[in-house]
Amino acid sequence: MTITIKTGADIDAMRVAGRLASEVLDMLTPHVKPGVTTQQLDDLARHHILEVQGAISATIGYQPPGYPPFPAAICTSVNHQVCHGIPNDRPLKNGDIVNIDVTVIKDGWHGDTSRMFIVGEGSIAAKRLCSFTYEAMWRGIAKVKPGARLGDIGHAIQTFAENAGFSVVREFCGHGIGKKFHEEPQVLHYGRPGTLEELVPGMVFTIEPMINAGRREIREMGDGWTIVTKDRSLSAQWEHTIVVTDTGYDVLTLSAGSPPPPAFITATRT
């Protein structure tokens, strides 16, 4: 596996791209409410990325081998949709949950992040799933430091999620990122500690666990992109882009509206 190690200048540029991606989510936040369509959210995001930020959406027309071109500026995955949901004209309802995933390109560098949103008043179960998935992501992030291994990240996420009664999607994972949308390494959200690639300063990758309320099995819809839970249970995902530093990690996808880290992170980094 060939992992590109980023320089200080590279990381500064990626921090700009990451902040812009997060600011798209900040901008969308007040619009995520009952009655809005995910297509309307996509229209807002598309305009903001192109006209306000002077950036490019990485997802419009994105076409990995074997896939049709992705048609939208954001992915919107609602309720039992796990990832890669295509925006459409169906209004969001009170109690829905939706993951919005944004990747922008600024000056050739990618910034990739996603958040969960609860539409109106969510159920206790939905709120619990979203909250535990957020903490699961941060449990993985907290393992990032030079000398750690990718398996440490996956193990931390898997044990936390499964101990809470949830399941971890296996078929999709985090990934290296930089000038390319998807680079090495693959960052699994399950695994054994002390295994897989060793982390070194300058590595940049996403951590983006997909956690299901029910079983972990998934299937692909007929549009060639949208992934759903087989048992139609709710699914949640959060995502940050992380750089390995000399002493630990830094999160590149932060903005003024980013949700604060969990208390255990704040306690260990102050």
C-alpha positions in Angstrom: 0.0 0.0 0.0 1.3 3.4 -0.9 0.3 6.1 1.6 1.1 9.7 0.7 2.6 11.7 3.6 1.5 15.3 3.6 3.9 18.2 4.3 3.1 21.1 6.5 1.9 23.2 3.6 -0.2 20.3 2.3 -1.9 20.0 5.7 -2.5 23.8 5.9 -4.3 23.6 2.5 -6.3 20.6 3.6 -7.4 22.4 6.7 -8.8 25.1 4.5 -10.7 22.6 2.4 -11.9 20.8 5.5 -13.2 24.0 7.1 -15.1 24.8 4.0 -16.7 21.4 3.9 -17.7 21.8 7.6 -19.1 25.3 6.9 -21.4 23.9 4.2 -23.0 21.8 7.1 -23.1 24.9 9.3 -25.0 26.8 6.5 -27.4 23.9 6.0 -28.2 23.3 9.7 -31.1 25.9 10.1 -32.7 24.5 6.9 -32.9 20.9 8.1 -36.5 20.9 9.3 -39.8 19.2 8.5 -41.1 19.9 5.0 -37.7 20.7 3.4 -36.6 18.3 0.6 -33.1 16.9 0.4 -33.0 18.3 -3.2 -33.6 21.8 -1.7 -30.7 21.2 0.7 -28.5 20.0 -2.2 -29.4 23.2 -4.2 -28.3 25.3 -1.2 -25.1 23.4 -0.8 -24.3 23.5 -4.5 -24.7 27.3 -4.7 -22.7 27.8 -1.5 -19.8 25.7 -2.6 -19.5 27.2 -6.0 -20.6 30.8 -5.6 -19.7 31.6 -2.0 -16.7 29.5 -1.3 -15.3 29.4 -4.8 -14.7 25.7 -4.4 -15.8 22.6 -6.2 -18.1 19.8 -5.1 -16.1 16.5 -5.3 -19.3 14.4 -5.6 -21.0 16.0 -8.7 -20.3 13.6 -11.5 -18.0 11.4 -9.3 -17.9 8.0 -10.9 -15.8 5.2 -9.5 -15.5 2.1 -11.7 -18.8 0.2 -11.9 -20.9 3.2 -10.6 -23.1 5.7 -12.4 -22.1 9.3 -12.1 -23.2 10.8 -8.7 -25.6 13.6 -9.5 -25.5 15.8 -6.4 -23.3 18.1 -4.4 -24.1 16.3 -1.1 -25.1 12.8 0.0 -28.3 12.8 2.1 -29.0 9.4 3.8 -32.4 9.3 5.6 -33.4 6.9 8.4 -32.5 3.4 7.3 -30.3 4.7 4.5 -26.7 4.0 5.5 -24.7 6.1 3.1 -24.6 7.6 -0.5 -28.3 8.7 -0.5 -29.1 10.8 -3.5 -31.1 14.0 -2.8 -34.7 13.9 -4.0 -38.0 15.8 -3.8 -39.5 13.8 -0.8 -40.0 16.2 2.1 -38.3 15.3 5.4 -40.8 14.5 8.2 -40.7 15.2 11.9 -38.6 12.5 13.6 -36.5 11.6 10.5 -32.8 11.4 10.9 -30.5 12.4 8.0 -26.8 12.2 7.4 -25.4 14.9 5.2 -22.0 14.2 3.7 -20.0 17.0 2.1 -16.7 16.8 0.2 -15.3 20.0 -1.4 -12.2 20.6 -3.4 -10.3 23.8 -2.8 -7.0 24.6 -4.6 -6.8 20.9 -5.6 -7.2 19.5 -2.0 -10.2 17.6 -0.6 -12.1 18.2 2.6 -14.6 15.5 3.7 -17.0 15.5 6.6 -20.5 14.5 7.6 -23.0 15.0 10.4 -26.2 13.6 11.6 -29.3 15.8 11.8 -32.5 15.0 13.7 -35.5 16.6 11.9 -37.9 18.2 14.4 -38.4 16.0 17.5 -36.6 12.7 17.2 -37.4 9.6 19.1 -35.3 8.6 22.1 -33.9 5.6 20.1 -32.9 7.8 17.2 -31.3 10.4 19.5 -29.4 7.6 21.2 -28.1 6.1 18.0 -26.9 9.5 16.7 -25.2 10.3 20.0 -23.5 7.0 20.4 -22.3 7.0 16.7 -20.8 10.5 17.3 -19.0 9.2 20.4 -17.9 6.0 18.5 -16.2 8.2 15.9 -14.4 10.2 18.6 -13.4 6.9 20.3 -11.6 6.0 17.1 -10.1 9.5 16.7 -8.7 9.4 20.2 -6.6 6.4 19.2 -4.7 8.3 16.5 -1.1 9.0 17.3 2.3 8.0 15.9 3.1 4.3 16.5 -0.6 3.3 16.9 -2.1 1.1 14.3 -5.2 1.3 12.2 -6.6 -1.8 14.0 -6.6 0.3 17.2 -9.1 2.7 15.6 -11.4 0.0 14.4 -11.3 -1.9 17.6 -12.2 1.2 19.7 -15.2 2.0 17.5 -16.4 -1.6 17.3 -16.3 -2.4 21.0 -17.9 0.9 21.9 -20.8 0.5 19.4 -21.4 -3.2 20.1 -21.3 -2.7 23.8 -24.1 -0.2 23.3 -26.2 -2.9 21.4 -25.5 -1.5 17.9 -23.7 -3.0 14.9 -21.0 -1.7 12.7 -21.2 -1.7 8.9 -18.3 -3.6 7.5 -18.5 -2.9 3.7 -17.6 0.8 3.9 -14.7 2.4 5.7 -12.7 5.5 6.1 -9.9 6.3 3.7 -6.8 8.3 3.0 -7.5 11.7 1.3 -5.6 14.5 -0.2 -5.2 15.5 -3.8 -7.4 12.5 -4.5 -10.8 11.9 -3.0 -9.9 8.3 -2.0 -6.4 7.3 -1.2 -4.7 4.6 0.9 -5.0 3.5 3.6 -8.5 2.0 4.2 -9.6 2.8 7.7 -11.8 0.0 9.0 -14.3 0.7 11.8 -13.8 -2.8 13.3 -10.8 -4.9 14.0 -8.1 -6.0 16.4 -5.7 -3.7 18.3 -2.1 -3.8 17.3 -2.9 -4.8 13.7 -2.7 -3.2 10.2 -0.8 -0.2 9.2 1.3 1.8 11.7 0.4 5.5 11.9 3.1 8.1 11.2 3.0 11.9 11.2 1.6 13.4 8.0 -0.9 10.7 7.3 -4.3 12.1 6.6 -7.5 10.0 6.5 -11.2 10.0 7.4 -12.8 8.2 10.3 -16.5 7.8 9.4 -18.2 4.9 11.2 -21.7 3.7 10.0 -23.6 2.3 12.9 -26.9 0.5 12.7 -29.5 0.2 15.3 -30.3 -3.4 14.2 -28.2 -5.9 12.3 -25.1 -4.9 10.3 -26.2 -6.3 6.9 -26.8 -3.9 4.1 -28.0 -3.9 0.5 -27.7 -1.5 -2.5 -30.7 0.2 -4.0 -31.5 0.2 -7.7 -30.1 3.7 -8.2 -26.6 2.2 -8.0 -25.6 4.4 -5.0 -27.9 4.4 -2.0 -27.1 1.8 0.7 -29.7 0.7 3.2 -30.0 -1.6 6.1 -31.4 -5.0 5.2 -33.6 -5.0 8.3 -34.7 -1.4 7.7 -33.3 -0.4 11.1 -32.0 3.2 11.5 -28.4 3.9 10.6 -26.2 6.8 11.6 -22.8 8.1 10.5 -20.4 10.9 11.5 -17.2 11.8 9.7 -14.1 13.9 10.3 -10.8 14.2 8.4 -7.8 13.6 10.7 -4.1 14.2 10.4 -1.5 12.3 12.4 0.7 14.8 14.2 4.0 14.4 16.0 2.2 14.0 19.3 -1.3 12.7 18.4 -3.9 14.0 16.0 -5.5 17.1 14.6 -9.0 17.3 13.2 -9.0 19.2 9.8 -12.8 19.4 9.3 -13.7 21.9 12.1 -15.7 25.1 11.7 -17.6 27.6 14.0 -20.7 25.4 13.9 -19.0 22.0 14.5 -20.5 20.0 17.4 -18.1 20.0 20.4 -16.2 16.8 21.1 -17.5 14.5 23.8 -16.5 15.3 27.4 -13.9 12.5 27.5 -12.0 14.1 24.7 -12.1 17.6 26.3 -10.8 16.1 29.5 -7.9 14.3 27.9 -6.8 17.3 25.7 -6.8 20.1 28.3 
